[in-house]
């Protein structure tokens, strides 16, 4: 990306129309990132860090944990009674990052070391830690100390997979808006649930089945995302407006969730049989509930997704994201393991290949969750007779057992894993388990939650209406609140507890059940600080100007203003309908004046507010923040201005919102056109339709066309067979490795076929319809070409952004236009452009500088757009076959120059053949199959290359 050629006043304001259905367009993404960057075989491994051994926490073992080490796939544990690793004994190995020594003897202090290993090498032993097995004997009874959870055979725990899952769990980039992570609603210090789900917090209230706020059926749930669409824009929810939607049930804990074999969620709909979200093939047949649960929220348009999101889009967004780039205070061990790697590289270490698939995302998250078992509570030690409960806590245990609470809340996780109706609300409001099974006896039944870490939760029950353990005890003491035929009255009945018994019961359910590592978010329960928890969220402040009804337009700005964000959305609501609104973002407050500001340094964008019946209206702008280092640290100020005849001066004004761009811009170097070897020089190259067979037939079955190129780096020639004569060449750098990928679009099926330059494998996907014109380009500035088509019938562009898998729909052009894609404003993002041949007009929709048009040329001219002057901006240019002259409009000052190069019958094929950043005039002469190139630094070249009927690839983007 041209990060050094543009100042801070650039941003791509991509205002796109919202289509519920885009007729004739379908798309599936199979993007693969660059090759893995794991530690090479034989490279030294770092010694494990963070080694901790338990001290009198267990009566039958010593527990060890350590940090995951980049490149290791096995860890060997060594033990000694003296601090000497040289004489230590190897007592076991594991692919995980925890281990239990069951051979330790009571009261013996041991030194433990851990060594990281892979097939080629091993590390030095770690720094040691001492551990001791406690004296004590576990007494039989209704409770058991917690042991490690079971794991499915098809998804064993490995340290790398657990750390990958941890990164994914806390990455808000898994959501469409980049504002919600799994960890947003599931935090250790909140008992594994949502700390925001507090009765009385209106932002966490769902109105319940009757849809009316403020009555008894309200639910305290979890705030997710606003109604949003694939193009980044927002919609209106009939219930929540433009605010974040709230789930219809309280978020259950994710801690100690791996022990059940009866499905997860309150209603058990996440089954233990885990199926591939794409193919529906069965992957796990037992204990797959965590995997099944993990695939739900990323597609929920209330929790994390845009309307109609599918798993391929979600996976593509993760694949192109920098791991945890939005988070702060990332645990040091996790940050070290991630390093500077991409998600594909992390998947390579965890799974063996770099494919980022939905199933793998779920399996990694589930693996992380399986490592989160809180087995170091005071009650676990009491059960093992290592320590005693306090008198009130012990009395509470007796109250618990005598009143049969342990019938449902027994065992090692204090849950039977079954579903019960206990009378929290009428069973007709929410069917619970009945919604899954259809069995009437299940109506109003919900999974028995674990009691571990319960005192940390902010609300209780499936609807979150009880806000303390004391309220929970009172609920059970009165025998529930609503009767139903399927309530077991032998258990749910008035208990008639005394005040002291209630206090003792609360005491038992509090400290004894809480693992201090969970409460204090210590490893393995440590975590990053989320973007949504920090100080970088845009701030709305001050006053606005009211309009009709005395209402001030409401601005919504919640998404991360991180450099390079392909979709930073700002919305306005609570306005009149069928009017126009202007978003102005500047380097100072645009103010509340007598006129709407005429400009904005960051953006000034006009949108239409639809006529759908005030006040339930919303308009929004999805803004692309350039990957420009100069933007980082800059603060911007914005307001909405809404045309409203009832407002002073004829327009109302929103309150001020302020944000500061953060992050680190990555230096993305734009790919040189038709550079097949990555040396930043255009290569002489041709497409040869219907040419017969080659040894290197790398395309789909039936391929008959050939691609030939002469590498400028070593003058080597290569030919590959890929595609057919009717296919349209669309060669570009789709994988972001700096090399042009051979690619074509098949008009008959609307399919794209792309041959990866990295390994000559190809992938294909449908995108487009009959009559479309393919026009790929790097429209989002991430260094990868985006599939795009121009539809002349509607004058509309359809673009699939490689950065997040989202779809941009851009109306620009008329039926006679032909696409001319290039970066006309030098911001590192290609721009939509069309050539209108009947009028000899060039129309450009520049991502940073708006619309510009030129009338330039004459009938019969062929376009030759490119950076002819070396200023980082494409220049409008054409070649005139009748005179073999070239005409170029300088992007610097709109002056033009012309020169002759070529002869009658030549095919214009310009490019940067000498790698100096400037286009060179070049023609291919079919009569002698010779390229005539005039380099701006190395002068004239004549290169014999090609055959009769060939299409020079640099000419494939030229139109007339």
Secondary structure, DSSP 8 states (H G I E B T S, - for coil): --TTS--TT--EEE-----S--TT---------S------TT---------EE-BSS-SS-EEEE----TT--EEEEEEESSS-GGG-EEEEEESSSEEEETT--BT-EEEEEEEEE-SS-B------EEEEB-------SSB---------GGG---HHHHHHHHHHHT-GGGSTTS---HHHH-BGGGTTB-TT--TT-GGGEE-TTTT-TTSTT-EE--B---SB-TTS-B--BTTTBTS--B-SS-----TT-SS-SS-BSTT--B-SSEE-TTT--EEESSS-HHHHHHHHHTT-TTTT--TT--HHHHHHHHHTS-TTTT-BS--HHHHHHHTT--HHHHHHHHHSS----HHHHHHHHHHHHHT-----BHHHHHHTTSS---HHHHHHHHHHHHTTGGGTS-BTTT--S-EE--SSS-TTT--BTHHHH--GGGTTBEE----TTGGG-S-BSTT--B-SHHHHHHHHHBT-SS--TT--TTTSSB----HHHHHHHHHHHTGGG-BHHHHTT-TTS---B-GGGSS-S-EEES--BB-GGG-B-EEE--S--BTT-S-EEEEEESS-SSEEEEEEEESS---S-SS--S--SSEEEEEEE--S-TTS-EEEEEEE----GGGTT-EEEEEEEEE-TTSGGGEEE--EEEEE-BS---------TT-SSSSSS--EEEEETT----S-B-SSTT---EEEEE-TTT--EEEEE-S-TT-EE--B-SSSSSS-BEEEEETTTTEEEEE-TTTS-EEEEE---TTEEE--B-TTSSSS-B-EEEETTTTEEEEE-TTT--EEEEE---TT-EE--B-SSSSSS-BEEEEEGGGTEEEEEETTTEEEEEE---TT-EE--B-SSSSSS-B-EEEETTTTEEEEE-TTTS-EEEEE---TT-EE--B-TTSSSS-BEEEEETTTTEEEEEETTTEEEEEE---TT-EEGGGGG---
